[in-house]
Amino acid sequence: MCSFIMESVGDGVFTVDCDWNIIYFNNSAGEIVGIAPEAAIGRKCWEVFKTFNCNDVCLLRPSIEESRKIANRVMTLTRGDGRMISVSVSAAPLRDQSGKVIGGVETFRDLAGVSIGAGQPGPRPVEDFCTRDPSLCEVISILPQVAESDATVLLLGESGTGKERFARAIHTLSERRTGPFVAVNCGALPETLMESELFGYKAGAFTGASKDKPGRFRLAERGTLLLDEIGDLPLHLQSKILRVLQEKTYEPLGGVAEVVSDVRMMAATNRDLEAMVAQGSFRRDLFYRLNVVQLKLPPLRERLDDIPLLVEHILAQRREASGKDIRGVSADVLEVLKKHQYPGNIRELENILVYAGILCTGGLLGLEHLPAELRPNGRREAAQGPWSMRNIRHKAAVAAVERNNGNRNAACRELRITKDTLRRIINDGETDE
């Protein structure tokens, strides 16, 4: 009867003995992991789940050794087909009838397996959220409920924490997922062009406007519009955004008729909007309209335990993009990465690994592949701020030329780029510095 029940549940369930041999593996576990249950029985758990840096992320070990239950941790595992997925994991010691611990039992749920609509396969928007951080896990757990509504979402977090990724996940889980997702960085648009970029313009609205041009609201029709860095929006445009939220209408520049807007709006910022409201630089009524659902994303320095998961995920993406067989990072590199404070957050970690991946030909990333400022006894990067992609590309190009004794043709062959691209990367970096 017990086995029948375990085969009926949707969660993956497996048990191991004290030597880490799998002794039970239910059908749902097989479906989630992508391996036949009979092929898992008798194998070590790490052989089946292929989790990077297993000792750091394993829940069964502390559960068995400390005889305690551990619930609802999010981690990433690699399926049999090579695809990485995020799962919510719980573990508990397995006892015999006398109460002696004889192994462990683990249950896991595929966080990406969310079905929306009858008979439709659910989208998989949370695969990139490699985390065990409780606050971030809580945010991830409510994404399906947030997506079900059409409420405005305000995403708060430092630059590089993944605000746009979360917005895309909400869109993908929502009924608007067949519509467009449009993201606009308010801080990157010149103030003189903001209104026309957001709301579009009519032919003749100004000199050179020979034909109508749709704005971002029109392009996001029946979909989702993310206003990133909304704290940079000028006051006169804040009132126009407020009108769209209240009236669901707007007027293109030079237009004489209102346009009805069917767009779900989200906003993101790394600024303190409440402080800006107090200072008078952000409209209080707009803040309240935007702040219906507030999601706070923690900086990477507050979730350093997630570094192994993120490194695994980023390197998997890089392997696919670069074709290099980079299997992971050395223990020394992981220690350095776990001690860094990441002013640029996840984006900075990605850039560091991109740089290291350029220098590494395969196998494990070592200390010699890290930017000099991150190596032991090197200059601390904190004085420079976060690593930008331009900075990363420049340093990698210079290092490749030095490695090839000044031979730029050889450096181009190593980096798989043209001489013009190499020259531009080096010149851009020198100008930037």
RODO-2510 file (C-alpha; in nm, 4 decimals, decimal comma):
residues 433
     n   res          X          Y          Z
     1     m     0,0000     0,0000     0,0000
     2     c     0,2819     0,2415     0,0914
     3     s     0,4549     0,1822    -0,2418
     4     f     0,1245     0,2331    -0,4260
     5     i     0,0764     0,5699    -0,2545
     6     m     0,4304     0,6828    -0,3397
     7     e     0,3752     0,5938    -0,7039
     8     s     0,0552     0,8021    -0,7086
     9     v     0,1995     1,1342    -0,5911
    10     g     0,3242     1,3997    -0,8329
    11     d     0,6394     1,4808    -0,6357
    12     g     0,9603     1,2903    -0,6937
    13     v     1,0499     1,0641    -0,4005
    14     f     1,3640     0,8576    -0,3505
    15     t     1,5478     0,6975    -0,0606
    16     v     1,9126     0,6129    -0,0001
    17     d     2,0904     0,3905     0,2468
    18     c     2,3764     0,5145     0,4642
    19     d     2,6208     0,4473     0,1801
    20     w     2,4263     0,6804    -0,0533
    21     n     2,2935     0,3979    -0,2697
    22     i     1,9447     0,4632    -0,4057
    23     i     1,7075     0,1963    -0,2784
    24     y     1,3747     0,3456    -0,3928
    25     f     1,2930     0,5835    -0,6816
    26     n     0,9302     0,6560    -0,7711
    27     n     0,7890     0,7168    -1,1190
    28     s     0,7503     1,0920    -1,0664
    29     a     1,1175     1,1146    -0,9727
    30     g     1,2008     0,9390    -1,2970
    31     e     0,9855     1,1775    -1,5018
    32     i     1,1364     1,4885    -1,3399
    33     v     1,4976     1,3708    -1,3642
    34     g     1,4543     1,2067    -1,7045
    35     i     1,5718     0,8586    -1,6085
    36     a     1,3884     0,5282    -1,5706
    37     p     1,3381     0,4389    -1,2019
    38     e     1,4933     0,0940    -1,2518
    39     a     1,8058     0,2613    -1,3922
    40     a     1,8441     0,4671    -1,0734
    41     i     1,8124     0,1827    -0,8214
    42     g     2,1491     0,0771    -0,6824
    43     r     2,3380     0,3830    -0,8071
    44     k     2,4861     0,6605    -0,5931
    45     c     2,2524     0,9575    -0,5680
    46     w     2,5100     1,2003    -0,7125
    47     e     2,5459     0,9806    -1,0200
    48     v     2,1767     1,0223    -1,0936
    49     f     2,1260     1,3881    -1,0030
    50     k     2,4586     1,5279    -1,1288
    51     t     2,4513     1,8316    -0,9031
    52     f     2,7564     2,0584    -0,9191
    53     n     2,9541     2,0801    -0,5924
    54     c     2,7328     1,8163    -0,4386
    55     n     2,8838     1,8379    -0,0880
    56     d     2,7889     2,2057    -0,0598
    57     v     2,4282     2,1722    -0,1711
    58     c     2,3317     1,8239    -0,0492
    59     l     2,0375     1,8149     0,1914
    60     l     2,0449     1,4416     0,2610
    61     r     2,3859     1,4500     0,4295
    62     p     2,2972     1,7019     0,7054
    63     s     1,9533     1,5444     0,7384
    64     i     2,1027     1,1969     0,8008
    65     e     2,4046     1,3053     1,0044
    66     e     2,2107     1,5486     1,2255
    67     s     1,8899     1,3439     1,2279
    68     r     1,6679     1,6361     1,1297
    69     k     1,4197     1,7369     0,8618
    70     i     1,5041     2,0047     0,6056
    71     a     1,2204     2,1532     0,4019
    72     n     1,1623     2,3586     0,0885
    73     r     1,5095     2,4383    -0,0397
    74     v     1,5458     2,5363    -0,4059
    75     m     1,8365     2,3944    -0,6060
    76     t     1,9333     2,3091    -0,9615
    77     l     1,9892     1,9609    -1,1011
    78     t     2,0827     1,8279    -1,4429
    79     r     1,8355     1,5930    -1,6109
    80     g     1,9359     1,2857    -1,8060
    81     d     1,8975     1,4855    -2,1300
    82     g     2,1417     1,7503    -2,0055
    83     r     1,8799     2,0172    -1,9340
    84     m     1,9049     2,2004    -1,6014
    85     i     1,5916     2,2506    -1,3923
    86     s     1,5090     2,4147    -1,0601
    87     v     1,3453     2,1965    -0,7957
    88     s     1,2098     2,2497    -0,4463
    89     v     1,3657     1,9856    -0,2225
    90     s     1,2879     1,8472     0,1246
    91     a     1,4838     1,5781     0,3100
    92     a     1,4388     1,3672     0,6220
    93     p     1,6209     1,0774     0,7899
    94     l     1,4894     0,7288     0,7097
    95     r     1,4396     0,5148     1,0229
    96     d     1,3680     0,1505     1,0876
    97     q     1,1027     0,0246     1,3286
    98     s     1,3355     0,0723     1,6260
    99     g     1,4006     0,4348     1,5338
   100     k     1,7561     0,3805     1,4086
   101     v     1,8595     0,5980     1,1128
   102     i     1,9206     0,3669     0,8166
   103     g     1,9349     0,6237     0,5380
   104     g     1,7464     0,9242     0,4078
   105     v     1,4416     1,0157     0,2042
   106     e     1,4187     1,3133    -0,0261
   107     t     1,1201     1,4603    -0,2060
   108     f     1,1459     1,7156    -0,4839
   109     r     0,9074     1,9149    -0,6982
   110     d     0,9849     2,0586    -1,0420
   111     l     0,9341     2,4348    -0,9967
   112     a     0,9078     2,4822    -1,3716
   113     g     0,6217     2,2335    -1,4082
   114     v     0,3404     2,4884    -1,3861
   115     s     0,0385     2,4154    -1,6037
   116     i    -0,1680     2,7100    -1,7216
   117     g    -0,4901     2,6376    -1,9012
   118     a    -0,6568     2,3039    -1,9514
   119     g    -0,4590     2,0614    -2,1580
   120     q    -0,1716     2,3037    -2,2228
   121     p     0,1871     2,2263    -2,1327
   122     g     0,3078     2,4719    -1,8725
   123     p     0,5879     2,7169    -1,9524
   124     r     0,9193     2,6801    -1,7748
   125     p     1,0121     3,0327    -1,6633
   126     v     1,1958     2,9671    -1,3367
   127     e     1,4847     2,7519    -1,4590
   128     d     1,7292     3,0425    -1,4245
   129     f     1,6512     3,1085    -1,0577
   130     c     1,9243     2,9004    -0,8975
   131     t     1,8766     2,9682    -0,5293
   132     r     1,8386     2,8290    -0,1817
   133     d     1,7917     3,1749    -0,0303
   134     p     1,4691     3,1741     0,1774
   135     s     1,3604     3,5252     0,0769
   136     l     1,4129     3,4593    -0,2930
   137     c     1,2483     3,1169    -0,2690
   138     e     0,9440     3,2895    -0,1237
   139     v     0,9315     3,5266    -0,4205
   140     i     0,9624     3,2362    -0,6652
   141     s     0,6880     3,0414    -0,4894
   142     i     0,4289     3,3158    -0,5424
   143     l     0,5093     3,3895    -0,9074
   144     p     0,2236     3,1705    -1,0412
   145     q    -0,0306     3,3510    -0,8212
   146     v     0,1082     3,6907    -0,9189
   147     a     0,0913     3,5913    -1,2842
   148     e    -0,2735     3,4886    -1,2580
   149     s    -0,3800     3,8451    -1,1818
   150     d    -0,3358     4,1499    -1,4042
   151     a    -0,2111     4,3613    -1,1146
   152     t     0,0797     4,6013    -1,1562
   153     v     0,4074     4,4620    -1,0224
   154     l     0,6916     4,6675    -0,8756
   155     l     1,0275     4,4894    -0,8765
   156     l     1,2864     4,6324    -0,6384
   157     g     1,6523     4,5400    -0,6292
   158     e     2,0022     4,6520    -0,7105
   159     s     2,1298     4,6570    -1,0665
   160     g     2,2095     4,3064    -1,1867
   161     t     1,9816     4,1168    -0,9475
   162     g     1,7593     3,9845    -1,2286
   163     k     1,4543     4,2117    -1,2156
   164     e     1,3820     4,1773    -1,5867
   165     r     1,4174     3,7982    -1,5615
   166     f     1,1481     3,7881    -1,2941
   167     a     0,9239     4,0143    -1,5004
   168     r     0,9628     3,7812    -1,7990
   169     a     0,8820     3,4825    -1,5785
   170     i     0,5588     3,6454    -1,4625
   171     h     0,4668     3,7241    -1,8227
   172     t     0,5430     3,3660    -1,9313
   173     l     0,3220     3,2260    -1,6553
   174     s     0,0352     3,4651    -1,7280
   175     e    -0,2537     3,4433    -1,9728
   176     r    -0,0767     3,7153    -2,1726
   177     r     0,2142     3,4830    -2,2523
   178     t     0,1109     3,4591    -2,6207
   179     g     0,1385     3,8383    -2,6432
   180     p     0,4596     4,0428    -2,6573
   181     f     0,6900     4,1211    -2,3665
   182     v     0,8428     4,4658    -2,4112
   183     a     1,1088     4,6071    -2,1785
   184     v     1,2181     4,9686    -2,1933
   185     n     1,4988     5,1191    -1,9842
   186     c     1,3769     5,4624    -1,8825
   187     g     1,7260     5,5592    -1,7726
   188     a     1,8728     5,4878    -2,1169
   189     l     1,6281     5,7035    -2,3152
   190     p     1,7071     6,0728    -2,3737
   191     e     1,4444     6,2809    -2,1979
   192     t     1,3530     6,4565    -2,5226
   193     l     1,2617     6,1235    -2,6844
   194     m     1,0945     5,9503    -2,3911
   195     e     0,7382     6,0534    -2,4663
   196     s     0,7504     5,9559    -2,8327
   197     e     0,9281     5,6285    -2,7495
   198     l     0,6645     5,5328    -2,4933
   199     f     0,3481     5,6591    -2,6615
   200     g     0,4488     5,6889    -3,0280
   201     y     0,3709     5,9790    -3,2583
   202     k     0,1528     6,0732    -3,5523
   203     a     0,2756     6,1866    -3,8928
   204     g     0,3401     6,5609    -3,8851
   205     a     0,3797     6,5756    -3,5069
   206     f     0,7209     6,7399    -3,5587
   207     t     0,9686     6,8074    -3,8357
   208     g     1,0803     6,4801    -3,9894
   209     a     0,7796     6,2800    -3,8664
   210     s     0,6702     6,1673    -4,2107
   211     k     0,4648     5,8708    -4,0919
   212     d     0,3073     5,7290    -3,7765
   213     k     0,5367     5,5469    -3,5377
   214     p     0,4006     5,3127    -3,2688
   215     g     0,5354     5,3537    -2,9160
   216     r     0,6273     5,0873    -2,6641
   217     f     0,2720     5,0768    -2,5254
   218     r     0,1408     4,9941    -2,8714
   219     l     0,4107     4,7326    -2,9283
   220     a     0,3168     4,5661    -2,5967
   221     e    -0,0549     4,5508    -2,6794
   222     r    -0,2211     4,2419    -2,5263
   223     g     0,1080     4,1632    -2,3592
   224     t     0,3308     4,3039    -2,0863
   225     l     0,5320     4,6259    -2,0677
   226     l     0,8201     4,6544    -1,8214
   227     l     0,9319     5,0066    -1,7367
   228     d     1,2820     4,9433    -1,6069
   229     e     1,4557     5,2114    -1,3963
   230     i     1,1248     5,3901    -1,3574
   231     g     1,2846     5,6122    -1,0933
   232     d     1,4554     5,7956    -1,3807
   233     l     1,1230     5,8936    -1,5368
   234     p     1,0698     6,2754    -1,5423
   235     l     0,7750     6,4136    -1,3482
   236     h     0,5810     6,5269    -1,6571
   237     l     0,5889     6,1712    -1,7944
   238     q     0,5016     6,0207    -1,4580
   239     s     0,1614     6,1888    -1,4876
   240     k     0,1087     6,0328    -1,8317
   241     i     0,1998     5,6850    -1,7006
   242     l    -0,0430     5,7395    -1,4133
   243     r    -0,3163     5,8183    -1,6640
   244     v    -0,2549     5,4915    -1,8496
   245     l    -0,2812     5,3018    -1,5221
   246     q    -0,6013     5,4800    -1,4200
   247     e    -0,7826     5,5340    -1,7497
   248     k    -0,6257     5,2622    -1,9664
   249     t    -0,5829     5,5238    -2,2394
   250     y    -0,3092     5,7483    -2,3791
   251     e    -0,2529     5,9906    -2,6680
   252     p     0,0356     5,9545    -2,9138
   253     l     0,2436     6,2665    -2,9660
   254     g     0,0572     6,4855    -3,2143
   255     g    -0,2568     6,2759    -3,1839
   256     v    -0,6069     6,4108    -3,1240
   257     a    -0,7809     6,0875    -3,0236
   258     e    -0,7276     5,8641    -2,7231
   259     v    -0,5909     5,5138    -2,7753
   260     v    -0,7189     5,2351    -2,5513
   261     s    -0,4364     5,0344    -2,3956
   262     d    -0,4632     4,6634    -2,3178
   263     v    -0,1237     4,6200    -2,1520
   264     r    -0,0150     4,4762    -1,8206
   265     m     0,2388     4,7138    -1,6733
   266     m     0,5340     4,6252    -1,4537
   267     a     0,7998     4,8557    -1,3185
   268     a     1,1489     4,7990    -1,1841
   269     t     1,4033     5,0185    -1,0104
   270     n     1,7185     5,0095    -0,8016
   271     r     1,6254     5,3424    -0,6392
   272     d     1,4345     5,4138    -0,3189
   273     l     1,1009     5,5338    -0,4576
   274     e     0,9571     5,6071    -0,1131
   275     a     1,2480     5,8423    -0,0416
   276     m     1,1944     6,0036    -0,3824
   277     v     0,8263     6,0514    -0,2978
   278     a     0,9273     6,2271     0,0259
   279     q     1,1681     6,4481    -0,1714
   280     g     0,9024     6,5323    -0,4298
   281     s     1,0888     6,3794    -0,7254
   282     f     0,8418     6,0918    -0,7691
   283     r     0,4619     6,1184    -0,7657
   284     r     0,3027     5,9670    -0,4598
   285     d    -0,0125     5,8619    -0,6495
   286     l     0,1957     5,6887    -0,9168
   287     f     0,3981     5,5072    -0,6518
   288     y     0,0804     5,3684    -0,4957
   289     r    -0,0526     5,2646    -0,8375
   290     l     0,2683     5,0818    -0,9190
   291     n     0,3146     4,9265    -0,5762
   292     v     0,0219     4,6832    -0,5934
   293     v     0,2466     4,3750    -0,5867
   294     q     0,5978     4,4459    -0,4609
   295     l     0,8753     4,1917    -0,5132
   296     k     1,2127     4,2582    -0,3490
   297     l     1,5152     4,0789    -0,4940
   298     p     1,8111     4,0400    -0,2560
   299     p     2,1626     4,1338    -0,3713
   300     l     2,4023     3,8502    -0,4448
   301     r     2,6228     3,9373    -0,1455
   302     e     2,3314     3,8350     0,0784
   303     r     2,2957     3,4946    -0,0906
   304     l     2,6562     3,3815    -0,1349
   305     d     2,5510     3,0209    -0,0668
   306     d     2,3889     3,0335    -0,4117
   307     i     2,7244     3,0880    -0,5846
   308     p     2,7805     2,7128    -0,6601
   309     l     2,4334     2,6847    -0,8156
   310     l     2,4769     3,0001    -1,0217
   311     v     2,8250     2,9006    -1,1362
   312     e     2,6924     2,5637    -1,2522
   313     h     2,4074     2,7251    -1,4403
   314     i     2,6169     2,9985    -1,6046
   315     l     2,8871     2,7536    -1,7133
   316     a     2,6231     2,5254    -1,8646
   317     q     2,5015     2,8169    -2,0740
   318     r     2,8576     2,9089    -2,1712
   319     r     2,9343     2,5506    -2,2763
   320     e     2,6443     2,5597    -2,5163
   321     a     2,7369     2,9047    -2,6507
   322     s     3,1156     2,8604    -2,6802
   323     g     3,1440     2,4908    -2,7538
   324     k     3,4234     2,4592    -2,4960
   325     d     3,4169     2,1634    -2,2604
   326     i     3,4481     2,3638    -1,9374
   327     r     3,3285     2,1273    -1,6666
   328     g     3,3327     2,3531    -1,3620
   329     v     3,5598     2,5552    -1,1363
   330     s     3,8367     2,4473    -0,9017
   331     a     3,7856     2,4546    -0,5252
   332     d     4,0177     2,7577    -0,5020
   333     v     3,8159     2,9492    -0,7599
   334     l     3,4900     2,8653    -0,5877
   335     e     3,6328     2,9928    -0,2594
   336     v     3,7322     3,3225    -0,4226
   337     l     3,3911     3,3601    -0,5857
   338     k     3,2099     3,2903    -0,2585
   339     k     3,4084     3,5627    -0,0782
   340     h     3,3533     3,8352    -0,3380
   341     q     3,0886     4,1008    -0,2629
   342     y     2,9542     4,1549    -0,6181
   343     p     2,8564     4,5204    -0,6490
   344     g     2,7231     4,4232    -0,9928
   345     n     2,5375     4,1177    -0,8578
   346     i     2,4553     3,8224    -1,0870
   347     r     2,5465     4,0179    -1,3986
   348     e     2,8943     4,0713    -1,2571
   349     l     2,9341     3,7010    -1,1744
   350     e     2,8332     3,6175    -1,5318
   351     n     3,0917     3,8612    -1,6682
   352     i     3,3677     3,7173    -1,4494
   353     l     3,2891     3,3656    -1,5713
   354     v     3,2744     3,4841    -1,9326
   355     y     3,6250     3,6268    -1,8917
   356     a     3,7555     3,3092    -1,7280
   357     g     3,5889     3,0966    -1,9947
   358     i     3,7668     3,2902    -2,2698
   359     l     4,1055     3,2105    -2,1152
   360     c     4,0283     2,8488    -2,0271
   361     t     4,0548     2,5957    -2,3090
   362     g     3,8651     2,3232    -2,1220
   363     g     3,8376     2,1263    -1,8011
   364     l     3,8175     2,3241    -1,4770
   365     l     3,8469     2,7017    -1,4457
   366     g     4,1500     2,7763    -1,2275
   367     l     4,2786     3,0801    -1,0421
   368     e     4,4967     3,1662    -1,3428
   369     h     4,1822     3,2214    -1,5506
   370     l     4,0251     3,4751    -1,3140
   371     p     4,0682     3,8496    -1,3635
   372     a     4,3930     3,9562    -1,1926
   373     e     4,2054     4,1696    -0,9395
   374     l     4,0243     3,8619    -0,8079
   375     r     4,3267     3,6371    -0,7709
   376     p     4,4935     3,6035    -0,4304
   377     n     4,7395     3,8907    -0,3739
   378     g     4,5853     4,0793    -0,6639
   379     r     4,4389     4,4295    -0,6451
   380     r     4,0909     4,4232    -0,4980
   381     e     3,8222     4,4924    -0,7523
   382     a     3,6122     4,6891    -0,5028
   383     a     3,8093     5,0022    -0,5910
   384     q     3,6980     4,9667    -0,9537
   385     g     3,3359     4,8795    -0,8987
   386     p     3,1563     4,5927    -1,0755
   387     w     3,2967     4,4227    -1,3806
   388     s     3,1215     4,5479    -1,6937
   389     m     3,1076     4,3422    -2,0128
   390     r     3,3199     4,6038    -2,1920
   391     n     3,5825     4,5733    -1,9188
   392     i     3,5714     4,1936    -1,9379
   393     r     3,6081     4,1870    -2,3192
   394     h     3,8940     4,4368    -2,3143
   395     k     4,0947     4,2506    -2,0508
   396     a     4,0374     3,9170    -2,2215
   397     a     4,1547     4,0567    -2,5564
   398     v     4,4677     4,2129    -2,4042
   399     a     4,5464     3,8885    -2,2181
   400     a     4,5108     3,6863    -2,5405
   401     v     4,7533     3,9178    -2,7242
   402     e     5,0041     3,8944    -2,4383
   403     r     4,9703     3,5152    -2,4280
   404     n     5,0556     3,5024    -2,7971
   405     n     5,3612     3,7281    -2,7590
   406     g     5,1971     4,0210    -2,9316
   407     n     5,0758     3,8207    -3,2323
   408     r     4,7279     3,9600    -3,2924
   409     n     4,6449     3,7085    -3,5652
   410     a     4,7080     3,4241    -3,3222
   411     a     4,5009     3,6027    -3,0555
   412     c     4,2142     3,6353    -3,3053
   413     r     4,2287     3,2644    -3,3837
   414     e     4,2227     3,1796    -3,0130
   415     l     3,9305     3,4116    -2,9407
   416     r     3,7520     3,3235    -3,2682
   417     i     3,7071     3,6871    -3,3670
   418     t     3,8218     3,9037    -3,6588
   419     k     4,1132     4,1473    -3,6469
   420     d     3,8699     4,4410    -3,6749
   421     t     3,6740     4,3116    -3,3762
   422     l     3,9929     4,2649    -3,1722
   423     r     4,1094     4,6172    -3,2562
   424     r     3,7719     4,7661    -3,1669
   425     i     3,7552     4,5805    -2,8316
   426     i     4,1056     4,6934    -2,7340
   427     n     4,0478     5,0544    -2,8453
   428     d     3,7083     5,0770    -2,6735
   429     g     3,8584     4,9501    -2,3484
   430     e     4,1442     5,2004    -2,3603
   431     t     3,8998     5,4844    -2,4249
   432     d     3,6758     5,3674    -2,1411
   433     e     3,9674     5,3659    -1,8970
***
